[in-house]
């Protein structure tokens, strides 16, 4: 996976290289791996007994139980499988916020930060023989790269991330409803977005993934300006999703209302994700992405 060294430094790789992203619930896959599967088969971990029915393979009979009960029982095992993960990368206009050269975000826009976070995840999961796919979108689907597990697939994913540019309006709810039926096998869905849309509609669309038994993680990407609203002088605010839309504003008159709305938005999204058993992970671009990812994955592993 030498392609990674072109985009990440050694500290990034050291932080995430030895962490495993283990699914917290049952997932499906195509070959043996480290995640529990809903399929019963021969594996290391014994699951349960069930009564023999005609057609079952005799080799799975538990003869010790037969000797004690005079009845036929089948030993079932927990089969392990590879994880199928799909990364949903938001490329809408709002993800373009953040000027190159800003020390707070190491010169990265939210979209650049999100792309590197996605690349770290892909590197990590492909390294443990999991399958990873990528979907880029703004108000509509841009590109879908199917899940693959071979190491060379990382270059395909990273080239798509590098070639994507932010633009277009945010239509997360519509896009997610379109994507959900295309994910045929249950697995892990990772959303990397600022989640700037109607919260109720977003939660409803995320529920489509949960109803299909996918596990869902939402990495919500923030720029520090969006969290602190540090503006003090009259400023020209431009809409990044609609050309020519701008206003001259005195930030002092808006700051309190903005922060109140921000607090309400974040609480509503957090509570909604919690009710639906969706991991919501807020990350600001002034935090190194490898550090943020390593912190989350370490916490995730401790919960297992």
N, C-alpha and C positions, 0 to 999 in steps of 0.2 A: 504494500500500500504506500509506495513512495510518493504518490500524488499528494498525500497529506502534508508532507514536509514542505510542499510549495505554498501551503496556506496557513500552517500552524507552526508555532515554535515548540521547542522541546519541553518547556514547562506545561504547555497545554496538553501535550500528549501524555506527560507523566501524570497529570491530575486525573485524566479520564481513562487512561489505557488499562488500568487494572480494576476498574469498576464494572460490574455486570448489571445490565438493566433487566431485572427479572419481573415478569408479569405478575401482578398481584391476584389475577384470576385465571380461569381456564382459557387457553388459547388453542388455535389450530395451526398445524404446520404440515410440511411435506416430508420431513425427515427427522431423525433423532436429534435432540438438543437438550436444553436445560430447563424447559418450561413444561408445566403439567398440561396434559391434553385431555379432552373429553372422551377420547377413544380408549377402550380397554385393550391391553395387549400384554406381551411379555416384557417386563422391565425389572428394575431392581426393587421397587417399592411395592409391597403387597397392599392391595386396596380392600378387598372384601370377598366373602363367599356368596355364591348364589346357587340355587338349585339347578341341577342339570336338566336341560330340555333336549329332545331329539334334534340332532344337527350340530350340537356342540362338539368340539374336538376332544377326543378322549384323553389326549395327552395333558389336558388342563384339569383333569379330575384330581381331587385331593383324596388319596387312598387312606390317609390316616383318619380323616373325618369319616370316610366310609366304614372303616373298621370299628369306629366308636358308635356310629348312628345307624349303620346298615342302609344309608341313603347316599345317593350320588350328589356331590357338590363340586362346582367349578371354582377354582381360585382365580380371582381377577386382580390385575395389577394396574398401577398408574403408569400409563405410557408417557414418556417425555417427548417433547417435540420442539422444533425451532419456532421462534416467534416470527410472525408476519407483521411488520410495522409499516405504517404509511405516514409519511411526513406531509402535513398540509402547510405550505409556505405562503403567507399573505404577501402579495405584491401590489396592493392597492396604494394609491397616492400618499395616504397618511404615513405609510411606512418609509417614505423618503425623507422624513424630518431628521435634521441633524447635519450641520455643515461640516465639510471636511476641514480638518485642522483643529477642531474643538478638542481641548485636552480632556474634557469630561467624558468623552466617548471614544477617545483615541482616534478621532477623525472619522468615525463610522456613523452612517445613518442607521435608523432602526432596521431597515431592510438588510443592510450589510451585516449588522450584528446578528439578525435572525438567521441569515444564510450561514454564518459561521457556526452558530449554535446547532443548526440542522446538520451541518457537515460533521461536527463533533459527534452527534448522536449516530449518524450513519456509520462513521468510522468505528464507533464503539460496538454497535450491533453487528455489523459485518464481521468484526473481529471475533465474535463469538458464534459465527456461522448462522446468524439470523438473516431473514429476508427483509429487505428494505425497499420501499417505493417512495415516490415523491409526486406531489400534486402542487402545481403553482396556479395562482388565481388572483383576480381582482374582483370586478363585478361579474365575471364569468370564469369558467375553467380556461386556463391557458394551455397547460400541458400536463399529461399524466404519464409518469414513468413507472411501469409495472414493478412489482417486488421481485428482487433477485437476491441471491445469497453469495454469488461469486465475488472475490475480492476486486476484480476489475470493474465491477458495477459502481464502485465508489467514484471513479473518474466520471462516469456518465452522470451521476447525481450532482457532482460538484460543478461540472460544466453547465448543467441546466441552471444551477443556482447562480453561477457567475454571469450567465447570459441574461438572466431575468433582471428587469428594471422596474422600479415602482411607478405606477400610473393607473388611473382609473378609479372609480368609486368603490367603496367597501360594500359588498353585498354578501356577507358571510352566510347569512341564513339561507339564501337562495342557493348558493354554491354548495353548502353542506348537504342540503336536501338532494341535490343532483349527484353528489359524490357517494352518499351512503349506499344506494343500491348497487354501485359498481364494486364495492368491497365484498366479495362473495364469501370469504372465509373470515371468521372472527379472529381478531388479533388486537394490535395496539394502534390507536390513532393518535398522532401527536400534532396538535394545532400550534403553530408559531405565528402569532399575530398580535396587534395591539387591541383587537376586539372592539374597534370603534364602530358600533352599530347599535340598533335597538336591542337592549339586553334580553327582553322577553322573547323576541324572535330568535336571538342567538341561542338561548337556552333550549327553546323548542327544537331547533335544528340539531343541537348537540345530542338531544335525547334520541334522535334517530339512530345515532351510533350506539348508544347504550341499549336501545331496544334490540339491536342486532347482536348484542352480547360483546361488543367491542369494549376494551378498556380505553379510556380517553384521558389524555394529559393535555392541558392548555398552558403553554408558555406565553404569558402576556408580556409583550415587550414595551417598555416605557422609556422615553427620554427624560432626564432629570427636569427639564423645563416644564414638561407636562405635569409633573408631580408637585413642583414647587412654585410654578408661575412667578419667576423672579423678575419679570419685566417692570420697569419703573417709569420710563419715559414714553411719551406718545409714540406709538409704533404702528407700522403697517402690517397687518395680519392677512396673509394670503391663504386661500384654500388650496390644498395640494391635490384635490381630487376634481376640481372644476376650474378650468382655465378662465382667467380674467376675474375671478371672484375674490375681492379683497375689501378690507375696511381699515380706516385709520381709527385707532382706539386709544383712549387713556386707560392703561392697565389698572391704575389705582382704583377706578370706579368699578372694575369688574372682578378684582382679585377675590374678594370675599365670596361673591356669588359663584365664581368659577370653582373655588376650592370646596364649597358646599355641594355643588353638583358632582364634582369629582368624587367626593366621599360617598355620596349616595350611589353613584354608578358602581364604584368598587365594591361596596357592601352588597348591593343587589346581585352583582355577578358572583361574588364569593359565596353568598348564601345559596344561590341557585345551583352552583356547581357542587357544593357540599351535599345538597339534597339529592342530587343525581349521581353521587359518588364519582365525581369527576375531579381529578387533581388540577387545581389552578395554581400556577407558579408565576407570580409577578417577578419580573427582572428588569432592572434599569440598566441602560447602556453604559453607565459609568462603573458597573461591576464587570470585571473580566469574565467573559462568557464561559471559559473552561472552569473557573472558580465557582460560578453560579451553578453550572451543571454538576460538578463534582459534589457540591454541598447538597443539592437536591437528591442525587442518586444515593449518596451515603445515608441520608435521612430515610429514603425509600427502602433501602436494604435493612435498616434497623427495625422498620415496622413489620417485616415479614416474620 
